[in-house]
Each structure stands twice: as structure tokens, then as C-alpha cells.
């Protein structure tokens, strides 16, 4: 049998050994899905704390239960290490490392490069590699292909196989998870696509193959650019409605009654999470090399990036109307996570809102049931979540709702607070006609 046929056989009968590079919000759920499908999976991460936790059978990500990790570790289907030399024995590798932006707005490829360099040391014939980290179109072919194949003397599509399959993780969701969310797969060659699809189809319900790695890379950016631009649209709509004296939430709900041609998006204090605030800017950056300005992306990014400042300006204005300057006022921020009911603060607008309020001289505290501490490395401040949320609500001159966690009793918050600024329409029916509440 050819190398391709041998590898496909091993993937289909689950004797292929799987390696996951990066055990974060994407890598760990993927490792668990492959392990539960019957593969023997080794997760590799330089963070010894993650490895120690998994080795003890303990999960550190809410979307993955400790029960599942413990069971898979005990059965021998899941292991973790900081030692990249484990790749010597691996047949199938998925790269799931972060791809943040630099302060300058350029893609930070250092994590992908570091993972690729480590993998290159142990590349061997009969290996399939899939990059899942979101990046600009061309990364898989231009960056991974030379380092992993050409420089090692391995022929792509014959000796080894390379593809891109964008992660589609939405933390906190129960309906769509790693196992049932369709996966897009784009190989460097048709043989690469065939091998990578055979691998993922052994654990994930639906794999949608496309013609190239670039098509798969672009599909991911389209998904998140679509959301970014539509959120930018409703954020600007919120600003326009405030000036017109119209309730933006009523307008959106009315438009959402149309059963065709409309998809509901809601405004807020800014974008958060790893994907939507960052991924479209990878495409914008790439297009600059073609002397093309991605105008929709740049405009939406400008609007969304300015939303925390807009929220703070509205809070200041509302306090002034109540005879209180923001300087010296006690302000409680409710919610620090970037979305409701999770413990993820990546790119959360709450960090900007808190920082801006502190710079204006406010005495700021926050509460989040999922995030006990915040450390802002760039601005150098640290804050602990208050323990007594309702006591803090009563003491505050202003309560600013940034993340609409379901655990909050919004009726009680509206009743007990002196003033509430609600950037998420969390107070809903309790806000209408209530002079204590101002909504975005």
C-alpha cells in the first residue's frame, strides 16, 4: 500500500496516534472528542499547569467536564505532556495555538511559528498535519509547507499530508459543540484533503471539504467578518437612535419580526473573545500587501473599537444629569467576561470600560461570578471581584452592566441601585419607564 493508503487505514481503524499542539479553548475540546472516538491522543502544551491538571484528570475549561477528562486519562486514551519529542510517535497532528494581534494591529504569528518549528524537528513520513489556528489566507501553504515538508525532504501529498480546518468554538454553548459543529477542511493537495477528511470524519459528525487550504482559511474569516460588520452596523444604529431619541432595542425587535431577509444582531459595549475582534483584521492586513483597503472591515473595527469609550461617555453624561461628576463616583461594573455565562476575558470590552472609568477618576469595582480576578498587563492594574454583589449595588453611584450573566437578579438590581447604565438590555422590562435606568 502507498503511504496515503496506509495512513488512511490507520486513521479509520483508530490505530493512528493523535497529537494536539495547544491545549486551550480549542485544543482541549478537540483532544477529548478524538479520544472519545477511540483514538489515543497526546496533548502537548508548554504550560506545565495545564499538563499537570490533565494528568490528574482535572479539566480547566468549562466546556470540558472533569468527569470526561478523568475517564479518558484512566482509559489511556488521553495524555498530556510538555515534551514535544512525543511527536516522534505521532501520526496525526492538529495545531491549535493562539493567533493574537500585535499592538500595531499586525498578526502575531509567533505561536504558530513556535509550534511549527517544534513539530519540524520530529516530522516523519506518513504524518498528517492540520492547522486549526485562525490566520490569514496563505499561511498553511506559505509558512507550514516549507518548514514541515520542503526543508525536511518530504514530498507533500505522497510522504506527508497538510490541511487547514478552522476552529469553530463558541464557549458556553451546549447545542453546538466540537463534535456536531460541521468542520471545513481544505488540503494543500487532493490527497491531503482525502487523508485529513478521513481523520476528522472518524470523530466529528460532518466534514465539509473545500478545494484548497486558502478556501478554508478564507471561509473562517468570512464567518467572523460577517458577524463583526453586522455588529458594527447595529452599534452605529444604537448611536444614531440615541441622537434621534428612539429606543434601539425596540427597533431591532421590530425588525426581527420579519421572517425573511433579516438576521438579528444586538449592540453592546464592544467586541470580545478571540475571534470576532481579531480575525477580520488578519484579512485586512493581508489585503494591504495587494494594495487593497478592506473598507468594510476597517470601518466596522473603528466603530466597534470605540464602543467602550462611547459607553463611558454615556455613563458620564447620565451621572452629570444626576448632579454627580464621574471623578470620585463609586462605579460598579457588572460582568467582566466577553459574553454571558463563561469565564473568558479575552479581548473583553469590560477591561476597556473599567480602564477608561479609572482614568476619568472614578472609584471602580467589578463583580463577575465566573472571573474572581482581572489582571490588565498593558495598563498594569489588578482588581478582584467584589464578594457582596447586592451590597456593592446599593453603595455604588452607578451600576454599569457590561456582561449580561443570567445569574444576576436584574429586577433586584434595578430596585436597589441608585442608577443603572445597561449596555446589554439586560434589565429589559424593568427598565421601561424607570428613570433610574439608562440603556445603550
N, C-alpha and C positions, 0 to 999 in steps of 0.2 A: 504493500500500500504506500501511497505518497505520504509526505509529511502532513498535508492537509487532511487526507482521509483518516490517518492515524489519530490526529488531534481531535477531529470531529467525533470519532468513535469514543475516545476517552471522555469528551465533554458530554456526550449523550448517555453513556453508562455511568457517569458521575465519578469516574476514577481519576479525572483530571484534578490537579491540585490548584486551588484558587488563592490568589493573594490580593489583598485590598490595601493600597497605599493611601493612608489618611483615614483616621477613624473618628471623624466628626459627624455633623448632622447628615451628611450624605453617605460617607463610608461605612459607618456602623450599621445603619439600617440595611444597606446593600449586603454587607457581610452576613448579617443574620438571615436575610432572605435566601442567599445562596446556601448557607449552612442548613437551613430548614428544608431546602430542596434536596439535600443529601450530599452536597459537596463538602469536602474537607477544606476549610477556609482558614487562612492565616492573615490576620490583620497586622499591618506594620505601621507604626507611628513613632516619631522621635519623642513624643510626650510620654514619659515613663508613668505619669499619674494615670493616664488613660489605660495603658497596658496593664498596670497593677490592678486597676479596678476590674477590668475584663477578666484577668487571670483569676480573680477572686469570685467571678460570676456575678459581678455587680454592674448594672447599666448606669451611665451618667447622662443619658439622653431620654427625655420623657417619651418620645415616640417608640422607644425600645424598652420592653419590660425587663426587669431584673430576672424574673422567672424564666424568660426565654433565653437570656444570656447564660444563666446558671445551668439550664438544661443542656444547652448546646456545648458548653465548655466541658461538662461532665461526660457527655457522649463522645467527646473528641472531635466534633465537627467544627468547633470554633476555638481558635487560639490567637494570642496576640504577643507581639514582640517589638522591641526597639531595634532589633538586629536585622539589617537589610540583607545580610548574607543568606537569610531564609529563602530569598528569591532563587537560589540555586536549584531548589527542588520544586519550584512553582511552574505550572503550565499556562495559567491564565491570570492576567494581572489587570486590575482596574485601578486607575489613578483618580483619587477623589480628594484633591488638596484645594486649599483656598485660592481664589484669584481676586484679590482686592485691587483697589486703585491706589496709586501713589497720591501724595498731597497735591501734586501737579495735575492730577487727572489722567495720567498715563497708566496703562495696565501694569500691574506688578506681577511679573511672570516668575518671580524668584522661587515660589513654592513648586510650580510645575518644573522649572529647570532643575531644582534640587532633587525632586523625586525622579526625574528622568535620568539625571547623572548617576544616582544610586542604582537605578534599575539597569542602566547600561553596563555596569560592572558585572552583572550576572546574567545578561541576555544569553540565550542559547537557542538552538534550533528546535522548532516545534513549540513555540510560545505565541500566544495571542495577547495583545495589549489593547485595552480600551481606555481612552481618556474620557472622564466624565466632567471634569472641571470646566465651568463655563469660560469661554475665551473668544478671541476674535477669529473670523474665518481665515483658515490657512495655518493655524497653529499646529494641528496634528501633522500635516504634511511638511511644513517648513521647519518645525522645531523637533518633533519626536522622531520622524522618519530618518533624518540623517544621524542623529545621536544613537538611536537604538538599532538601526539596521545597516546603513551605508558604512558607517565608521567601524562596524563590527564584522563586515564582510558577509552579512546575511542578505539574501535576496527576498524582497518583500513579495508576499503572495505565494511564495514557494517554501522558504525556510521558516518564515515567521509572518504574523498577521497583525494588522494595526487598524483600529477604527475609532470613531468618536461617537459617543452616545450621551447626550446631555442629561444631567440630573434633573429630575422633576420632583423636588421635595418641598412640600408645604407643611412646615412644622405645626403640629397640633391637630392635623386633620385625621379623622377616623374613617371617613368614607373612601378617600383616595389615598392609598399608601404605596410604598415602593413596589409591592407585589402586583397590584392591579392597575397601576397607572401605566398606560402604554409607553413603551420606550422607542425612541427614534434611534436607528443605527445606520451610520454611514462609514463604509470602509474605504481604505486607500485604493484597493483593487476589488473586483468582484469576489475573488477568493477570500479576501479579508472580511468582506461583508458576510459571506456564507459561514465562515468559521465563528465570527463574533455573534452572529444571529443564533447559530446553533447553541452557543454557550448561554446566552441570556434567555433564550426560549426555554431552557431547562429549569428556569426558576421564576420567570416573570410571565404573566399571562399573555401579554400582547407585545410583539416586537415589530415595529414598522420600519422596513428597510428603505433607505434612500440611495441615490446613485453615487454619492461621494461623501467624504468626511466634511467637506466645505458646506454641502447642503444641510447636513446635520448640525453643524456649528451655527449656520445662519438661521435654522429653524428655531433654535433656542433663543437667539437674540430677537427674532420676530415675536416670540411669545411674550417676552418681558418688555420689549419696546411697545408692544400693543397696550399692555397694562400701564406702563409709565406715561404714555402720551394721553391715554384716556383719563388717568388720574390727574394729570396736569390740566386737562380740559375742565374737569369738574372743580378743581381747586381754583382756577381762574373764574369759573362760574360763581363760586362762593364769594369771591372778592367783588364781582360785578353785582351780585344780588344784594350784598351788604350796602353798597352805594345806592342801589335802587330802592332799598327798603323792602326787599322781597325775601321771603323765607326760602333759602336754597334747598332745604330738606323737603319742603312741601313740593317744590318744583320737580325735584328728582323723583320723588314718589309718584307724582302725577305722570311724568314721562314714562316711568317704569310700568304703567298700566298698559302701554302699547304692547301687544303680543308678538310683534314682528319688527325687525329693523332697529331695535334699541337694546342695548345691554347696560344694566345699571352699574355705575361706579359711584363711589361716595368720596367727598372731600375729607381732608384731615390736616393734622399739624405738620405733615411732611412724610416722605417715604422712608421706609426702614427695611431691614432684612438684607441678606447678601445679594439677592438677585435684582430686584426692580430698580433700586437707586444706582446700581453699578453696571450691570450687564449691557444696557444700551450704549453706555459711554465707550465700551470696547469697540462697538461698531462705528461709533462716531470717530474715535481715534484712528481706526483702521482706514476709514474713508479719506482722512486727511492726506494719506500717502498717495491717493488718487486725485488730489486737488479737488475734492468734493466736500461740501459742507452739509452735514446731515441736519438740516434746519429744524425739522420737527423734533428730533431728539434734543438738540441744543435748547430750543425754546421750552420744551416740557421740563427739562432738567433745571432751567433757570427758575421757572415758576415753582416747581416742587421744592427746590433747594431753599427758596425764600419763604416757604410756608411757616417754619418755626419763628422767623422774625415777624411775620405777619400776625401770628398768634400772640406773640409777646406785645406787639403794638396794640392789638385789640384789648388785651388784659390791662395794659397801662391806661388806655382810653377809658375803659369801664371803671377802673379804680378812680381816675380823676373825676368822673361824673359822680362818684360817691364821696368825693371830698378827701380822697387819700392818694398821696403820691406813692409810686411804686417803691421808691427808696425808703427802706425801713419797714415796709409792709411784710407781714408774715404770709408767705405763699406756699400752699401745699400742692404739689404735683401728684396727681393720682395716675399711676401706671408708668412704668419705665420700659417695658418690653415693646418691641416694634409692632406687635399685633396682639390681640386679646388671647389670654389663657395659655401663654407659653412663657418660657424663661430665657428668651433670646433677645439680647440688646444690640445685636449687630446693626449699625447704622440707624439706630432708633432716633426719631426726632425728639424724643424726651430729653436726650442728652443735650441737644442744642437749646431746647426751651429752657431747661434748668440753667445752663451756662449763660444764656443771654439775660435771664432774670437776675442772676447773681451779679453780672456786670452792670446792671442797672441799679444795684444796691439793695435788692430785695433779700429778705431773710428766707431762704428757700429750704424746704424739706420735701421729701417724697415718700410715697408708700407704694409698694408693689408686693403682692403676696408670693410672687414667684422669683423675685430678684432682691435678695437681702442686702446686697452691696453694689455700689457703682464706683468704678474707678475710671476716670477720664484721663488717659495718658497724655493726650495732646495738650489739654489745658491744665493738667496737673492737679485735679481736685478729686477728692474721695468723699463719698456720702453713704450713710447707712439708712436703710428704710426705717421709718418710724414704726413703733410697735402698736401703739393705740391709734388706730386709724380714725375712729369717730371722735376721740378726744382732740386729735390734731385738726379734724374738720371744724370743730367748734372754735378752736383757738385761732384758726387762720383768718386773715383778712380776705383772702381769696383762695378758692379751691379751683385748680386748673386740671380738667380731665384730659389727659393725653392718650391714655390707652383704656379702652372700654372693657375691662375684665368683667366677666359675668358674675364674679363673686361679690362685687360691690352692691350694696343696697342703695340704689340711686334715689329712691324716694326718701330714705332717711338722710342721705347726704344733702339733698335739696332742702329738706326741712331744717336741718341743724346748721347748715353753713350760713355765713354772713353774705357771701357772694360766690357764685359758681360760673366759671367760664368753661363751656363744654365744646371741645373741638371735634367730638365724635358723634354728637347727637345721642349720647348715652342716656341722658335724662329724659329724652323723648316726651311722653305725655305730661311728665311732671314739670316740664319747662314752659309749656304754653301758658301765656298769661301771667307767669311768675316773674316779677321784677327782679328777683334775686338771681336769675339765670340769664346768661347771655350765651347764645350758641354761635358757632362759626358761621 
